[in-house]
Every structure is written in C-alpha cells, then in structure tokens.
Amino acid sequence: MSETRADLLEVEDLSLSFAGVKAIDGVSFSIAEGELFSVIGPNGAGKSSLFNCISGVYAPQSGSVRFAGEEILGMPAHKIAKKGIARTFQNVEVFPAMTVLDNLLLSRHNAMRAGALENMLWLGRSAREEKAAVEKVREVAALMQIEHLADIPVGSLPHGTQKRIELARALAMEPRLIMLDEPVAGMNHDETAEMTETIVQVNRDLGVAILLVEHDMKMVMGISNRVCVLNFGQRIALGKPAEVIRDEEVVAAYLGAA
Ligand SMILES: Nc1ncnc2c1ncn2[C@@H]1O[C@H](COP(=O)(O)OP(=O)(O)OP(=O)(O)O)[C@@H](O)[C@H]1O
C-alpha cells in the first residue's frame, strides 16, 4: 500500500457511553483510500460500538467522523450508506425468502434511489436503467462466485454462502468503503479461506477500502495493511500487523482476556 494515499475515513476523538459505561473512549484513527484496515480487541473492547457509530446506528456523545472530507456523524444510517459506506452484520442480514439476485438488486436500489416506496415498487425506472442494474449485480455475483445461485431463495443456502451474499449485497451498492463485522464468524476452515481470499480480491481488484472487525487473529494479521487494537474502549495500539502483534500492551490485553 502506498503511504501517500488520501484519507477516506477520519475518526477523531470519538466517545460513546451507555449509562456511565464508556464503550468508546476518545478513539482516533484514519483509513486511507483503498486500505484494508482492521480493528481488533478482546470481548467488550468497543469494536461493535465503533462500527455502529460510523454507520449511523449509535449517536456518540463527542468526536468526529469524516468520510471523504465530509462530517457524517449525526447523519441517518441510510444517508451514510448513500455516501458510499456499506456494511455487513455479525448475524447474517439478508431477505431469506427472496432470491439471491433480488437481494442484490434491492440493496443496489436502496443505495441508489430516493424514496423508500419507489425502492420497493421500482416505480418510474426505465427498462434500460433496470437492465443496467441487473448487469451490475450479475457482475458482482460473478466476482463473489454466487452467479449460479442467482434464482435460488437465500434462506435455503448454507450459512457460509449467505455470508458471501451479504458481502455481495454490500458490493452491489458500489461503495468506497465496506465495513465487515466478523465476516468469517461461524465458518469452517474452507469457507474461511475462501472468504478471506474474496475480501483480499475485493480490496485489491476493486480498490474498495475495507474496515474489518474480526476475532480470527490469523486472518486479520495475514491480510491487513494496518491494525488498530481497542481495549476497554481505548485505542492501545495502531500499526502494521507485525508491529501490533509484538506490542506489550496488546499481548497483555489478550492474555488478560484469556
Ligand atoms: N446497547 C448497549 N447498551 C449498554 N451497553 C452496551 C451496549 N452495547 C455495548 N455496550 C457495552 O459497551 C462495551 C463495548 O461493547 P461492544 O459490543 O462494542 O464490544 P465488542 O468489542 O464489539 O465486543 P465483542 O467482541 O464481544 O462483540 C461493553 O462494555 C458493552 O457491555
């Protein structure tokens, strides 16, 4: 990764409390355009809270989150998504009764269109526009190697495949940043290896920046450009994987949590 790339996401002095419990305590970091950046930390360190602040689900008490130079803190989640930040969830969030193709199309329409009703009914869309949308989501499906499943209801597919579909839904929005919340959780060895390769491919070939939260340390250390470590809501380390893994405070935090 070049060191000269511009910052895409800038998180500054972010703090979030729940009834006196500091879930995030003055955290700052930035992610460069096209970077693969991971956030790790023991259980309860604040990783999910951080995700939820950036994507507009939680409203932190203080701090700033800028995306492509624009303050996004306080914006509703759907507006943040439209700005170019897509996310996946710890638990698979797909529409199980809908086909793979329709799941991808709906995600794309939600990102591109204005009104919710119009999204649902696809009103006023020209046939050409619709054709372009189908072409785009088929392209994404091919990249994610789920093209052959296009007409199958998502709910009937295995967990690992549903996780891939969730990532494909995020990609269908053509984001500049994808936030992945434990993308290999619950996957077996082969599924994990496949998903890891896909994440690297999406980052490298599409140039999409990735913010990854994951407990699988081997995966994180193997693919990240930089890693940020949280403990009790605070940033205790930030750097290249080889630096972070040797950091005394990081080692102590993980041993303490073991
Ligand atoms: N909705 C909430 N209400 C109250 N406290 C919360 C809420 N969400 C998180 N917390 C608290 O904030 C702290 C950080 O939690 P968070 O879920 O962000 O950690 P995490 O690093 O994602 O943990 P895990 O790895 O277990 O998912 C914890 O002390 C947690 O109990």
The ligand as a MOL file (V3000), in Angstrom:
LIG
                    3D

  0  0  0     0  0            999 V3000
M  V30 BEGIN CTAB
M  V30 COUNTS 31 33 0 0 0
M  V30 BEGIN ATOM
M  V30 1 N -26.6090 -1.2360 23.6370 0
M  V30 2 C -25.8040 -1.2470 24.6990 0
M  V30 3 N -26.2560 -0.9080 25.9250 0
M  V30 4 C -25.4500 -0.9070 27.0000 0
M  V30 5 N -24.1480 -1.2380 26.9640 0
M  V30 6 C -23.6340 -1.5980 25.7710 0
M  V30 7 C -24.4240 -1.6400 24.5700 0
M  V30 8 N -23.6410 -2.0280 23.5440 0
M  V30 9 C -22.4250 -2.2470 24.0630 0
M  V30 10 N -22.4120 -1.9820 25.3960 0
M  V30 11 C -21.2440 -2.0680 26.2820 0
M  V30 12 O -20.1950 -1.3330 25.6780 0
M  V30 13 C -18.9580 -2.0240 25.7930 0
M  V30 14 C -18.3950 -2.3170 24.4120 0
M  V30 15 O -19.2150 -3.3010 23.7710 0
M  V30 16 P -19.0560 -3.7310 22.2420 0
M  V30 17 O -20.1760 -4.6560 21.9320 0
M  V30 18 O -18.9020 -2.5310 21.3980 0
M  V30 19 O -17.6800 -4.5380 22.3050 0
M  V30 20 P -17.0560 -5.5300 21.2210 0
M  V30 21 O -15.6010 -5.2260 21.1900 0
M  V30 22 O -17.7820 -5.4350 19.9450 0
M  V30 23 O -17.2940 -6.9420 21.8950 0
M  V30 24 P -17.4670 -8.3990 21.1790 0
M  V30 25 O -16.1130 -8.7720 20.6630 0
M  V30 26 O -17.8710 -9.2620 22.3330 0
M  V30 27 O -18.5010 -8.2850 20.1110 0
M  V30 28 C -19.2390 -3.2640 26.6210 0
M  V30 29 O -18.9610 -2.9590 27.9700 0
M  V30 30 C -20.7160 -3.4940 26.4090 0
M  V30 31 O -21.2840 -4.1600 27.5170 0
M  V30 END ATOM
M  V30 BEGIN BOND
M  V30 1 1 1 2
M  V30 2 1 2 3
M  V30 3 2 2 7
M  V30 4 2 3 4
M  V30 5 1 4 5
M  V30 6 2 5 6
M  V30 7 1 6 7
M  V30 8 1 6 10
M  V30 9 1 7 8
M  V30 10 2 8 9
M  V30 11 1 9 10
M  V30 12 1 10 11
M  V30 13 1 11 12
M  V30 14 1 11 30
M  V30 15 1 12 13
M  V30 16 1 13 14
M  V30 17 1 13 28
M  V30 18 1 14 15
M  V30 19 1 15 16
M  V30 20 2 16 17
M  V30 21 1 16 18
M  V30 22 1 16 19
M  V30 23 1 19 20
M  V30 24 2 20 21
M  V30 25 1 20 22
M  V30 26 1 20 23
M  V30 27 1 23 24
M  V30 28 2 24 25
M  V30 29 1 24 26
M  V30 30 1 24 27
M  V30 31 1 28 29
M  V30 32 1 28 30
M  V30 33 1 30 31
M  V30 END BOND
M  V30 END CTAB
M  END
